[in-house]
Every structure is written in structure tokens, then in C-alpha cells.
Amino acid sequence: MNRFCVKTEIYFDSGALEYLTLLDNRRALIITDPFMVQAGFADTLIHILKTSVEDYQLFTGIRPDPPVEVVAAGVKEYLAFRPDLIIALGGGSTIDAAKSILLFARQLAGNADDGGKPLFIAIPTTSGTGSEVTSYSVMTMGDTKIPLVSQDMIPDVAIMDATFLRTVPPQITADTAIDALTHAIEAYVSTEHSDYTDALSEKTIELIFDYLLRAYHSGDDLEARERLHNASCLAGMAFTNAALGITHSMAHTLGGHFHLPHGRANAVLLPYIIEYNADLESGGESQAAMRYRKLAYHLHLPAATVSEGVGSLVSAVQALQKLTGTPASLEAAGIDREAYEAALPAMSLAALKDKCTATNPRGVNVQQLEQLFRRVY
């Protein structure tokens, strides 16, 4: 029996933050990072919350690729404060950390403390992860990124206010948008895709190709920012239902070993994985290849044949890379060759075991993953 579910209530475009004035909660735990405090975004949030919440506590210890120690500190803060409202304000790392904190704190509290499950609100300040609507979270332990999946981590409410995005630098704008593009493309060819997720993926891909370069060149272009924000959220709804593939499996372990930003890792990997999954060199026409052709056709790219469609999609992604200054290889991304070679066996094994590998449209073994890692370098 197949299933499609969108649990999160979404408020979007200008005025979305006004939802916070409608709350009737007593104790809010705000999970954010130091930049959100320094930039004044946390103060903006608190100013609004004071009209509807009796008390609040700030947890500002979030770091990129949140390590387990940060999650543990957040769990301690949760258990001491006992909130009935959690607000995650920040990028994917912040929302992922908030999810992990909620999951583990609730488990430690027995899932039945006297306050019940807190209302969980996610306010993303980048357009890429889609974490505000997904059951996925990633935390880091040493050099290993650990994906978590639980329906209990899906936010109840997402506030998609693009005014938070005006100061996002061009390169982060590109990295995060191509992360969302990767979510959409991987969900579209996943073994778990459906008509429902296909529609979300197609719209995501269309929006990103239409608006990424506008937002990259002009951060104050609020229309472009809003459309990318919507695309990120749509992609999140697609992949939380259809799952992902080996672009993410490889990106997870790359980030753990070399601290390459997740969106950047996906951006570098994506063209190579499209080619691998299409498997055109076999002489046949795989299901993945035919679906890539559909995407090329949807984008009005040359796609008279399956081969031409796949090539057009790869070229379109590579064009976005070039126009946004995104590296085309891991060597160009600054990863040391000797360290990379040493990490290859461990990374290949980790990618094979990653949860995302199970729904990749083409099977893969550890030797093929190592070959892919070498090619991408």
C-alpha cells in the first residue's frame, strides 16, 4: 500500500510571521545559531513572540553539520525548560538540530510528560534543505553524518518568509538552491516516486531554473527569493515521500570527512550521478534515463531521443554550476588529493550503507561507488 502525506501547515510570502501572533503557548524554546542573533533576526522573532508567549528560552549553540554534542546540549536545555513550543530559526543545520533535539528529548521524557508534545515551528532562512516539511534530519558524529528518519520530527508549522533571505550571499544561494534541485531530481527518479511526488518535483525544477540566477545576482529580488523558498519546500515534500538516491549518500559522507557544505557537495555530484543512473553506455533505455528525458522536455530542452534528453539535463545543470561559480569537481572544490584517496574506502562503504542508497534507481556496489568518487574528484 503506497502513501503520500504532507503533515506540515505552511504559511508563506510576506506577512507569514504574523502567524506567531496567534499562538497561545506558555514556554517557547527558540533554537537558532549565533549569526541569527548577531543579525537581529532572533530579536525580530522575540519581539513578535512577546505578544503571544509567556516565557521563552534561547538556545544558540547550533553549528553547521550539527555534531551530536550540540544535540545533547539542546536536549539538556529542553529537559530543563520543558517548553510547549519549539521554534527553529535558521538554515538546514538549525532545523535538523531542532528535530534531533525534539526526538531524543521526547524519548528521554518517555513521550508522555505532562506537557505533551510541543508545537514545532520551523522558520527556514535558506532555500535548500526543505527540512521544514520532512521527516529527515542529519547530525554528525566525528567524521560520520548520521541520517535520522522519524515522523515525530516533522514540523507542525513552517513559516516561509523570504525577508530573512535578503542577506544570504550569492554562493550560499546557489549551493542551497542546487541542493533543492537535487532533492527534486532524485525524488523524480527514486524507486518510490509517485504521481504526487512527480508533480512537486517538476514544479520545483521549473522554479529553480527560472529564478536561481535572478536571486544569485540580486539578493533583494524578493520575488525570486520567494519562488526559490517555495521550490525548496516543494522539493522537501517530494523527497520526504519518495526518498532520495546516491547523490545524497555520497554527499553525506563527503560532508562528514571534508566538511564540504552539503549543498555544494550535491551540486558537484549531481551531473555525474545523472549520467550513472541513466546508464546510456549499456545501450538500453533505463527507466531513469527516460524520466530524465521527461524532465528535459518539461524544461523545454532538446529531448528528441532519450540520449539527447539526458545530455540536455546534464548540460543544463552544468550551466547552472558555471553561471554560479560552483566547482565542477571535488578537486576544484579544494579537497586535498592525498587525503581524499585515503578516505575513499571508508566513504564508499558509508555511502553504500546510507539510507538514501536503497531508493536509487540503479543498483550500486562499493566498487562502483569508489569509481564514482574517483570520477567526481
N, C-alpha and C positions, 0 to 999 in steps of 0.2 A: 504494500500500500504506500503510495507516494504522498508527500505532504509539502505544503508551502505555507509559511507563517511569517507574518510581519507583526511583531508584538508592540513595537515602539510607537508612541504617539509623537508626531513630528510637527513642530512649529517652525515656519521658515519665512525668509525675506525680512524686510525692515519691520521693526516692531515686535519681533519674535520674543525678545527678552521680557516683554510685558506679561508673558505667562507667569513669571516669577512673582508678580504682584497678586496672583490669585491663590497662592499657596496658603495652606492652613496647617503648617507644621511647627513644631516647637524647637527642635535642635538640628541644625544643619552642619554637617561636616563637609567643608569645601576642600577638595583635593586638587592641587594645582602645582605649578613649578615656579621657581624664583623669577623667571622672566615675566610671567603674568602679573606678579606682584610689582616688579620694577616698572613695568609698562603702564601700570594703573588699571589694568583690566580687572584684577581682583577687587580693587576698590569700587569700580563701577558695579560689579556684581553685588558686593556687600551693601552698597547704598540702596539698591533695589530690594534686596532681601530684608533689610531692616523694617520695611513696611509690612512684612508678612510672616516673619520668623522671629521667635522669641530670643533665641540664642544661636550662636554659631562658633565653629572652631575651624581654623585654617591649618591644613597640613600641606606644607610647601616643599617637601623633600623629594619631589619627583625628578628623576634624571632620565635622559634618553635611554632606550632599551632597559626599562626598569629592572634593576637587579633584585634578587629575592630578599636582600637585606632591607631595601626600601619598602617592599611589600610588607615585610614583617613589622617594620616601624609603623606603617599605616594601620596594620591590624591592631597593634597595641593602642594606637590613638583611637581607633573605632571602639574598642572594647572599654576604654576608659571613659569616653564621651557618651556612648550609647545614642547615636543620632537616630532620628526618624526620617531624615532626609540626607541624601548624599548628592553632591554636585561635583562633577568632574569638569574642570575648566582648563582646556589645553589641547595639545595635539594628541596623536595616537598613543604615545607613551603614557600620557597622563590618564587617558580614558582606560587603556589597558591596565594600568596600575590600579585604578579605582575598582575595576571589575575584579581583579585578583584579590584586592583587599576585602571587598564585599563578600566574595566567595569563601575565603578562608576564615574571615571573622565570623560569618554566619555558621560555618561548620564548627568552629570552636565554641560558639554560643549555643550550639545544639539546634539551630534553625527554629527555635521556639522561645526566644527570650521575650520578656513581657512587652517589648515594643513592636514585635513582629518585624517583617522585612521592611527596611526603609524604602521610601520613594527614591528612585535612582534617576537623576537627570544628567545627561551628557551635553556639554556645550563645546563642540569641536572648534578649534581655532586654526586648523589647517584643513585642506581639502584633499584627502587621500585615503586614509585608512578605512573610513566607513565604520569605525569601531562603535559609533553611537547607535548602531542598529544591529550589531552582530553578537553572536554567542561566543566569539573568539577573543582570546587575549594571549599575549606573549610576554613572558618575563624571562630574565637572564640569570643563569647560574654559572658563574665562571665564564668559559668560552662557549657555553651552550645556551641557545634560545629554546625555551620550553613553551610550545603552544598548549593552551588550555582551551577546552570547549565545554560549555555548560549553558543550558537555557536560563539558569539562575543569574547569569551575568549580563543578560540583555537589558540595556537601559529601558526604563519605563517611558521616558520622555527624552526627545532630542530637540535642542534649540539650535536651529541653523541660521545664525545671524552673521551675515558676511561682513559687517562692520569690523569684526575682530580681525579680518584678513588683510586690511589695507596695508599693514606694515610687514607682511610676510615677504621676505626677499625673493627676487626672481628665481634663484636656483632652487630654493625650497618649494616655491610654487610649482616649478617643473617636476621636481622629484616626486612630490605628493600627487600631482595630477597623473603622472605616468604610473604611479602605484595604483591609483583608481582605475586607470586604463587596463592595467594588468589584471586587476580583480575581475573586470568585466569580460576581458577576452578569455581568461582561464575559466570563469564560470560558464561562458558560452560553449566551450568545448569539453567541459567536465562530463564525466560519465553519469553525473547526477543532474544534468541540466534538464529544464522543462520549458514549456511554453511560457510559463510565468517568469522564470528567470531570464529566458531569452529576451523577452520584451524589455526588461530592466537593463540588461547588458547592452542591447542595441541602442537604447536611448543614451546610456552613459557614454558609449563610444562616440556617438554623434556629438554630444555636448562637448566632450573634451577636444575633439578635433576642431570644433567651431570656436571654442573660447579660450583654450590654453594660451595661445600666443598673445591674445589681447591682454590677458591678466599678467602674463610674463613681462610684457613691455610696459604695462601701465597698471601698477598696483591699485590705483584709485578708480579703476574702471569697475564700478560696483556691479553693473550688470554681468560682466564677465566673471567676477568673483562669486556672485550668487549662483550663476549657472554651473560653475565648477563645484561649488559646495553641494548643489543638488546632485550633480553627477557622482560625487564621492558617496553620497548617501544612497543613491540608487544602486551603485555597484555593491555597497555593503549589503543591501537587501538581497541582491542576486547571489553573492557568494556565501552568505550565511545559510542559504537554502541549497545551493548547488555545489558548494565547496570549491576547491582550487586545484592546482596542479604543481608540477615540479619547478616552475619558476619560483614559487614561494618556498618550496622545500629547500632549494639551493640558496635562496636569498636569506632564509633564516640562519643557516649555518655560516654563511659568509659574514653576516652581521655579527654573529657571536664571536667569530675568530678575529675579524679585522675591523669591527666597529664601523663598517660601511653603513651609512644611513639606509634604512630598509627600502625607501622609495628609489634611491639611487641604484641599489643592488638589483631591484626588479627591472628598472629601466635598462640597465646594461644587459641583463639576461634575456629579456623578452623576445627580441628578434631571433636569437639563437634557438630558443625553445619552440617558437612557432615553426621554425624550419625542421626541428627534430620531430615534433608531433605530426607535422604534415607528412613526413616520410616519403617525399616525392621520389627519392632515389630508388625506392623499391619498385617503381614502375606502375604501381597501382594508384587508386584514388581512395585514400582513407577517409573515414567519416570526419576526422578532424580537419583534413585538408578541404573537404567540401564545405565544412562550416566556416573555415577561414575565408573561403571564396565568397560565401554569403555575406560576411562582414565587409569584404572589399566592395562587393556590389552595393551594399547598403550605404557605403561611403562614396559612391559614385566613382570608384576607381576602376581601372581596366581589369576585367574579370571574365573574358570570353571563354577561358578554359580554367580548370581547377589550378593548374600550374601558374597561370598568369595571375589569378586571384590571390593565391598565396604570396607570390612575389610582390604584388602590389601592396598587400597589407604589410609585409616586412619592410618594404621601401618607405611606406607612409610612417611607420614607427621610427625608422632610422632618420627620416626627415625631421620629425619632432625632436629627436635627440640632437641632431646637428643644430637646429634653429634655437635650441635652448641651452646649448653648451654642455650637453650631457655626454659623458665619456662613452665611447663605443666599445670599450674593452675594459677589463679589470686592471690591466697594466696601465692604461691611460687614467684610471681612477686612482692610481698611486699606490697600489698594493705591491709590496716587495716580492720579487720572483722567488727568491730562495725560501722565504717564509711561506709563500703560497704553496710551493712544491712540497714542503714539509707537512703542510696541513691537509694536503689532498686526500690521503686515505681516510682520515677522520671525518672530513667534510662529506666525502662521498657516502660513507656509511651513515652519517647523521641524516643526510638528505633522503636516503633510501628509507630510513625508519620514520621520517617526518609524516605526520597525519595527512598532509596535502598530497603525498605521492599516490595514495590509494585511489584518488579520483582523476588522476592524469589520464588523458585519452589514449596515450600509447604507453605500453609497459616499459619498464626500465629496470636494469640491474646495476649493481655497484660499479661494474666496469664501464658501462655506458655513461653513468653519472660522472665518473672520473674523466672520461673522454670529453664530455660536455664542459666540465670545469676547465680542462686544458684549452679547449677551443675558445671559450669565453675570455680566458686570460689574454 
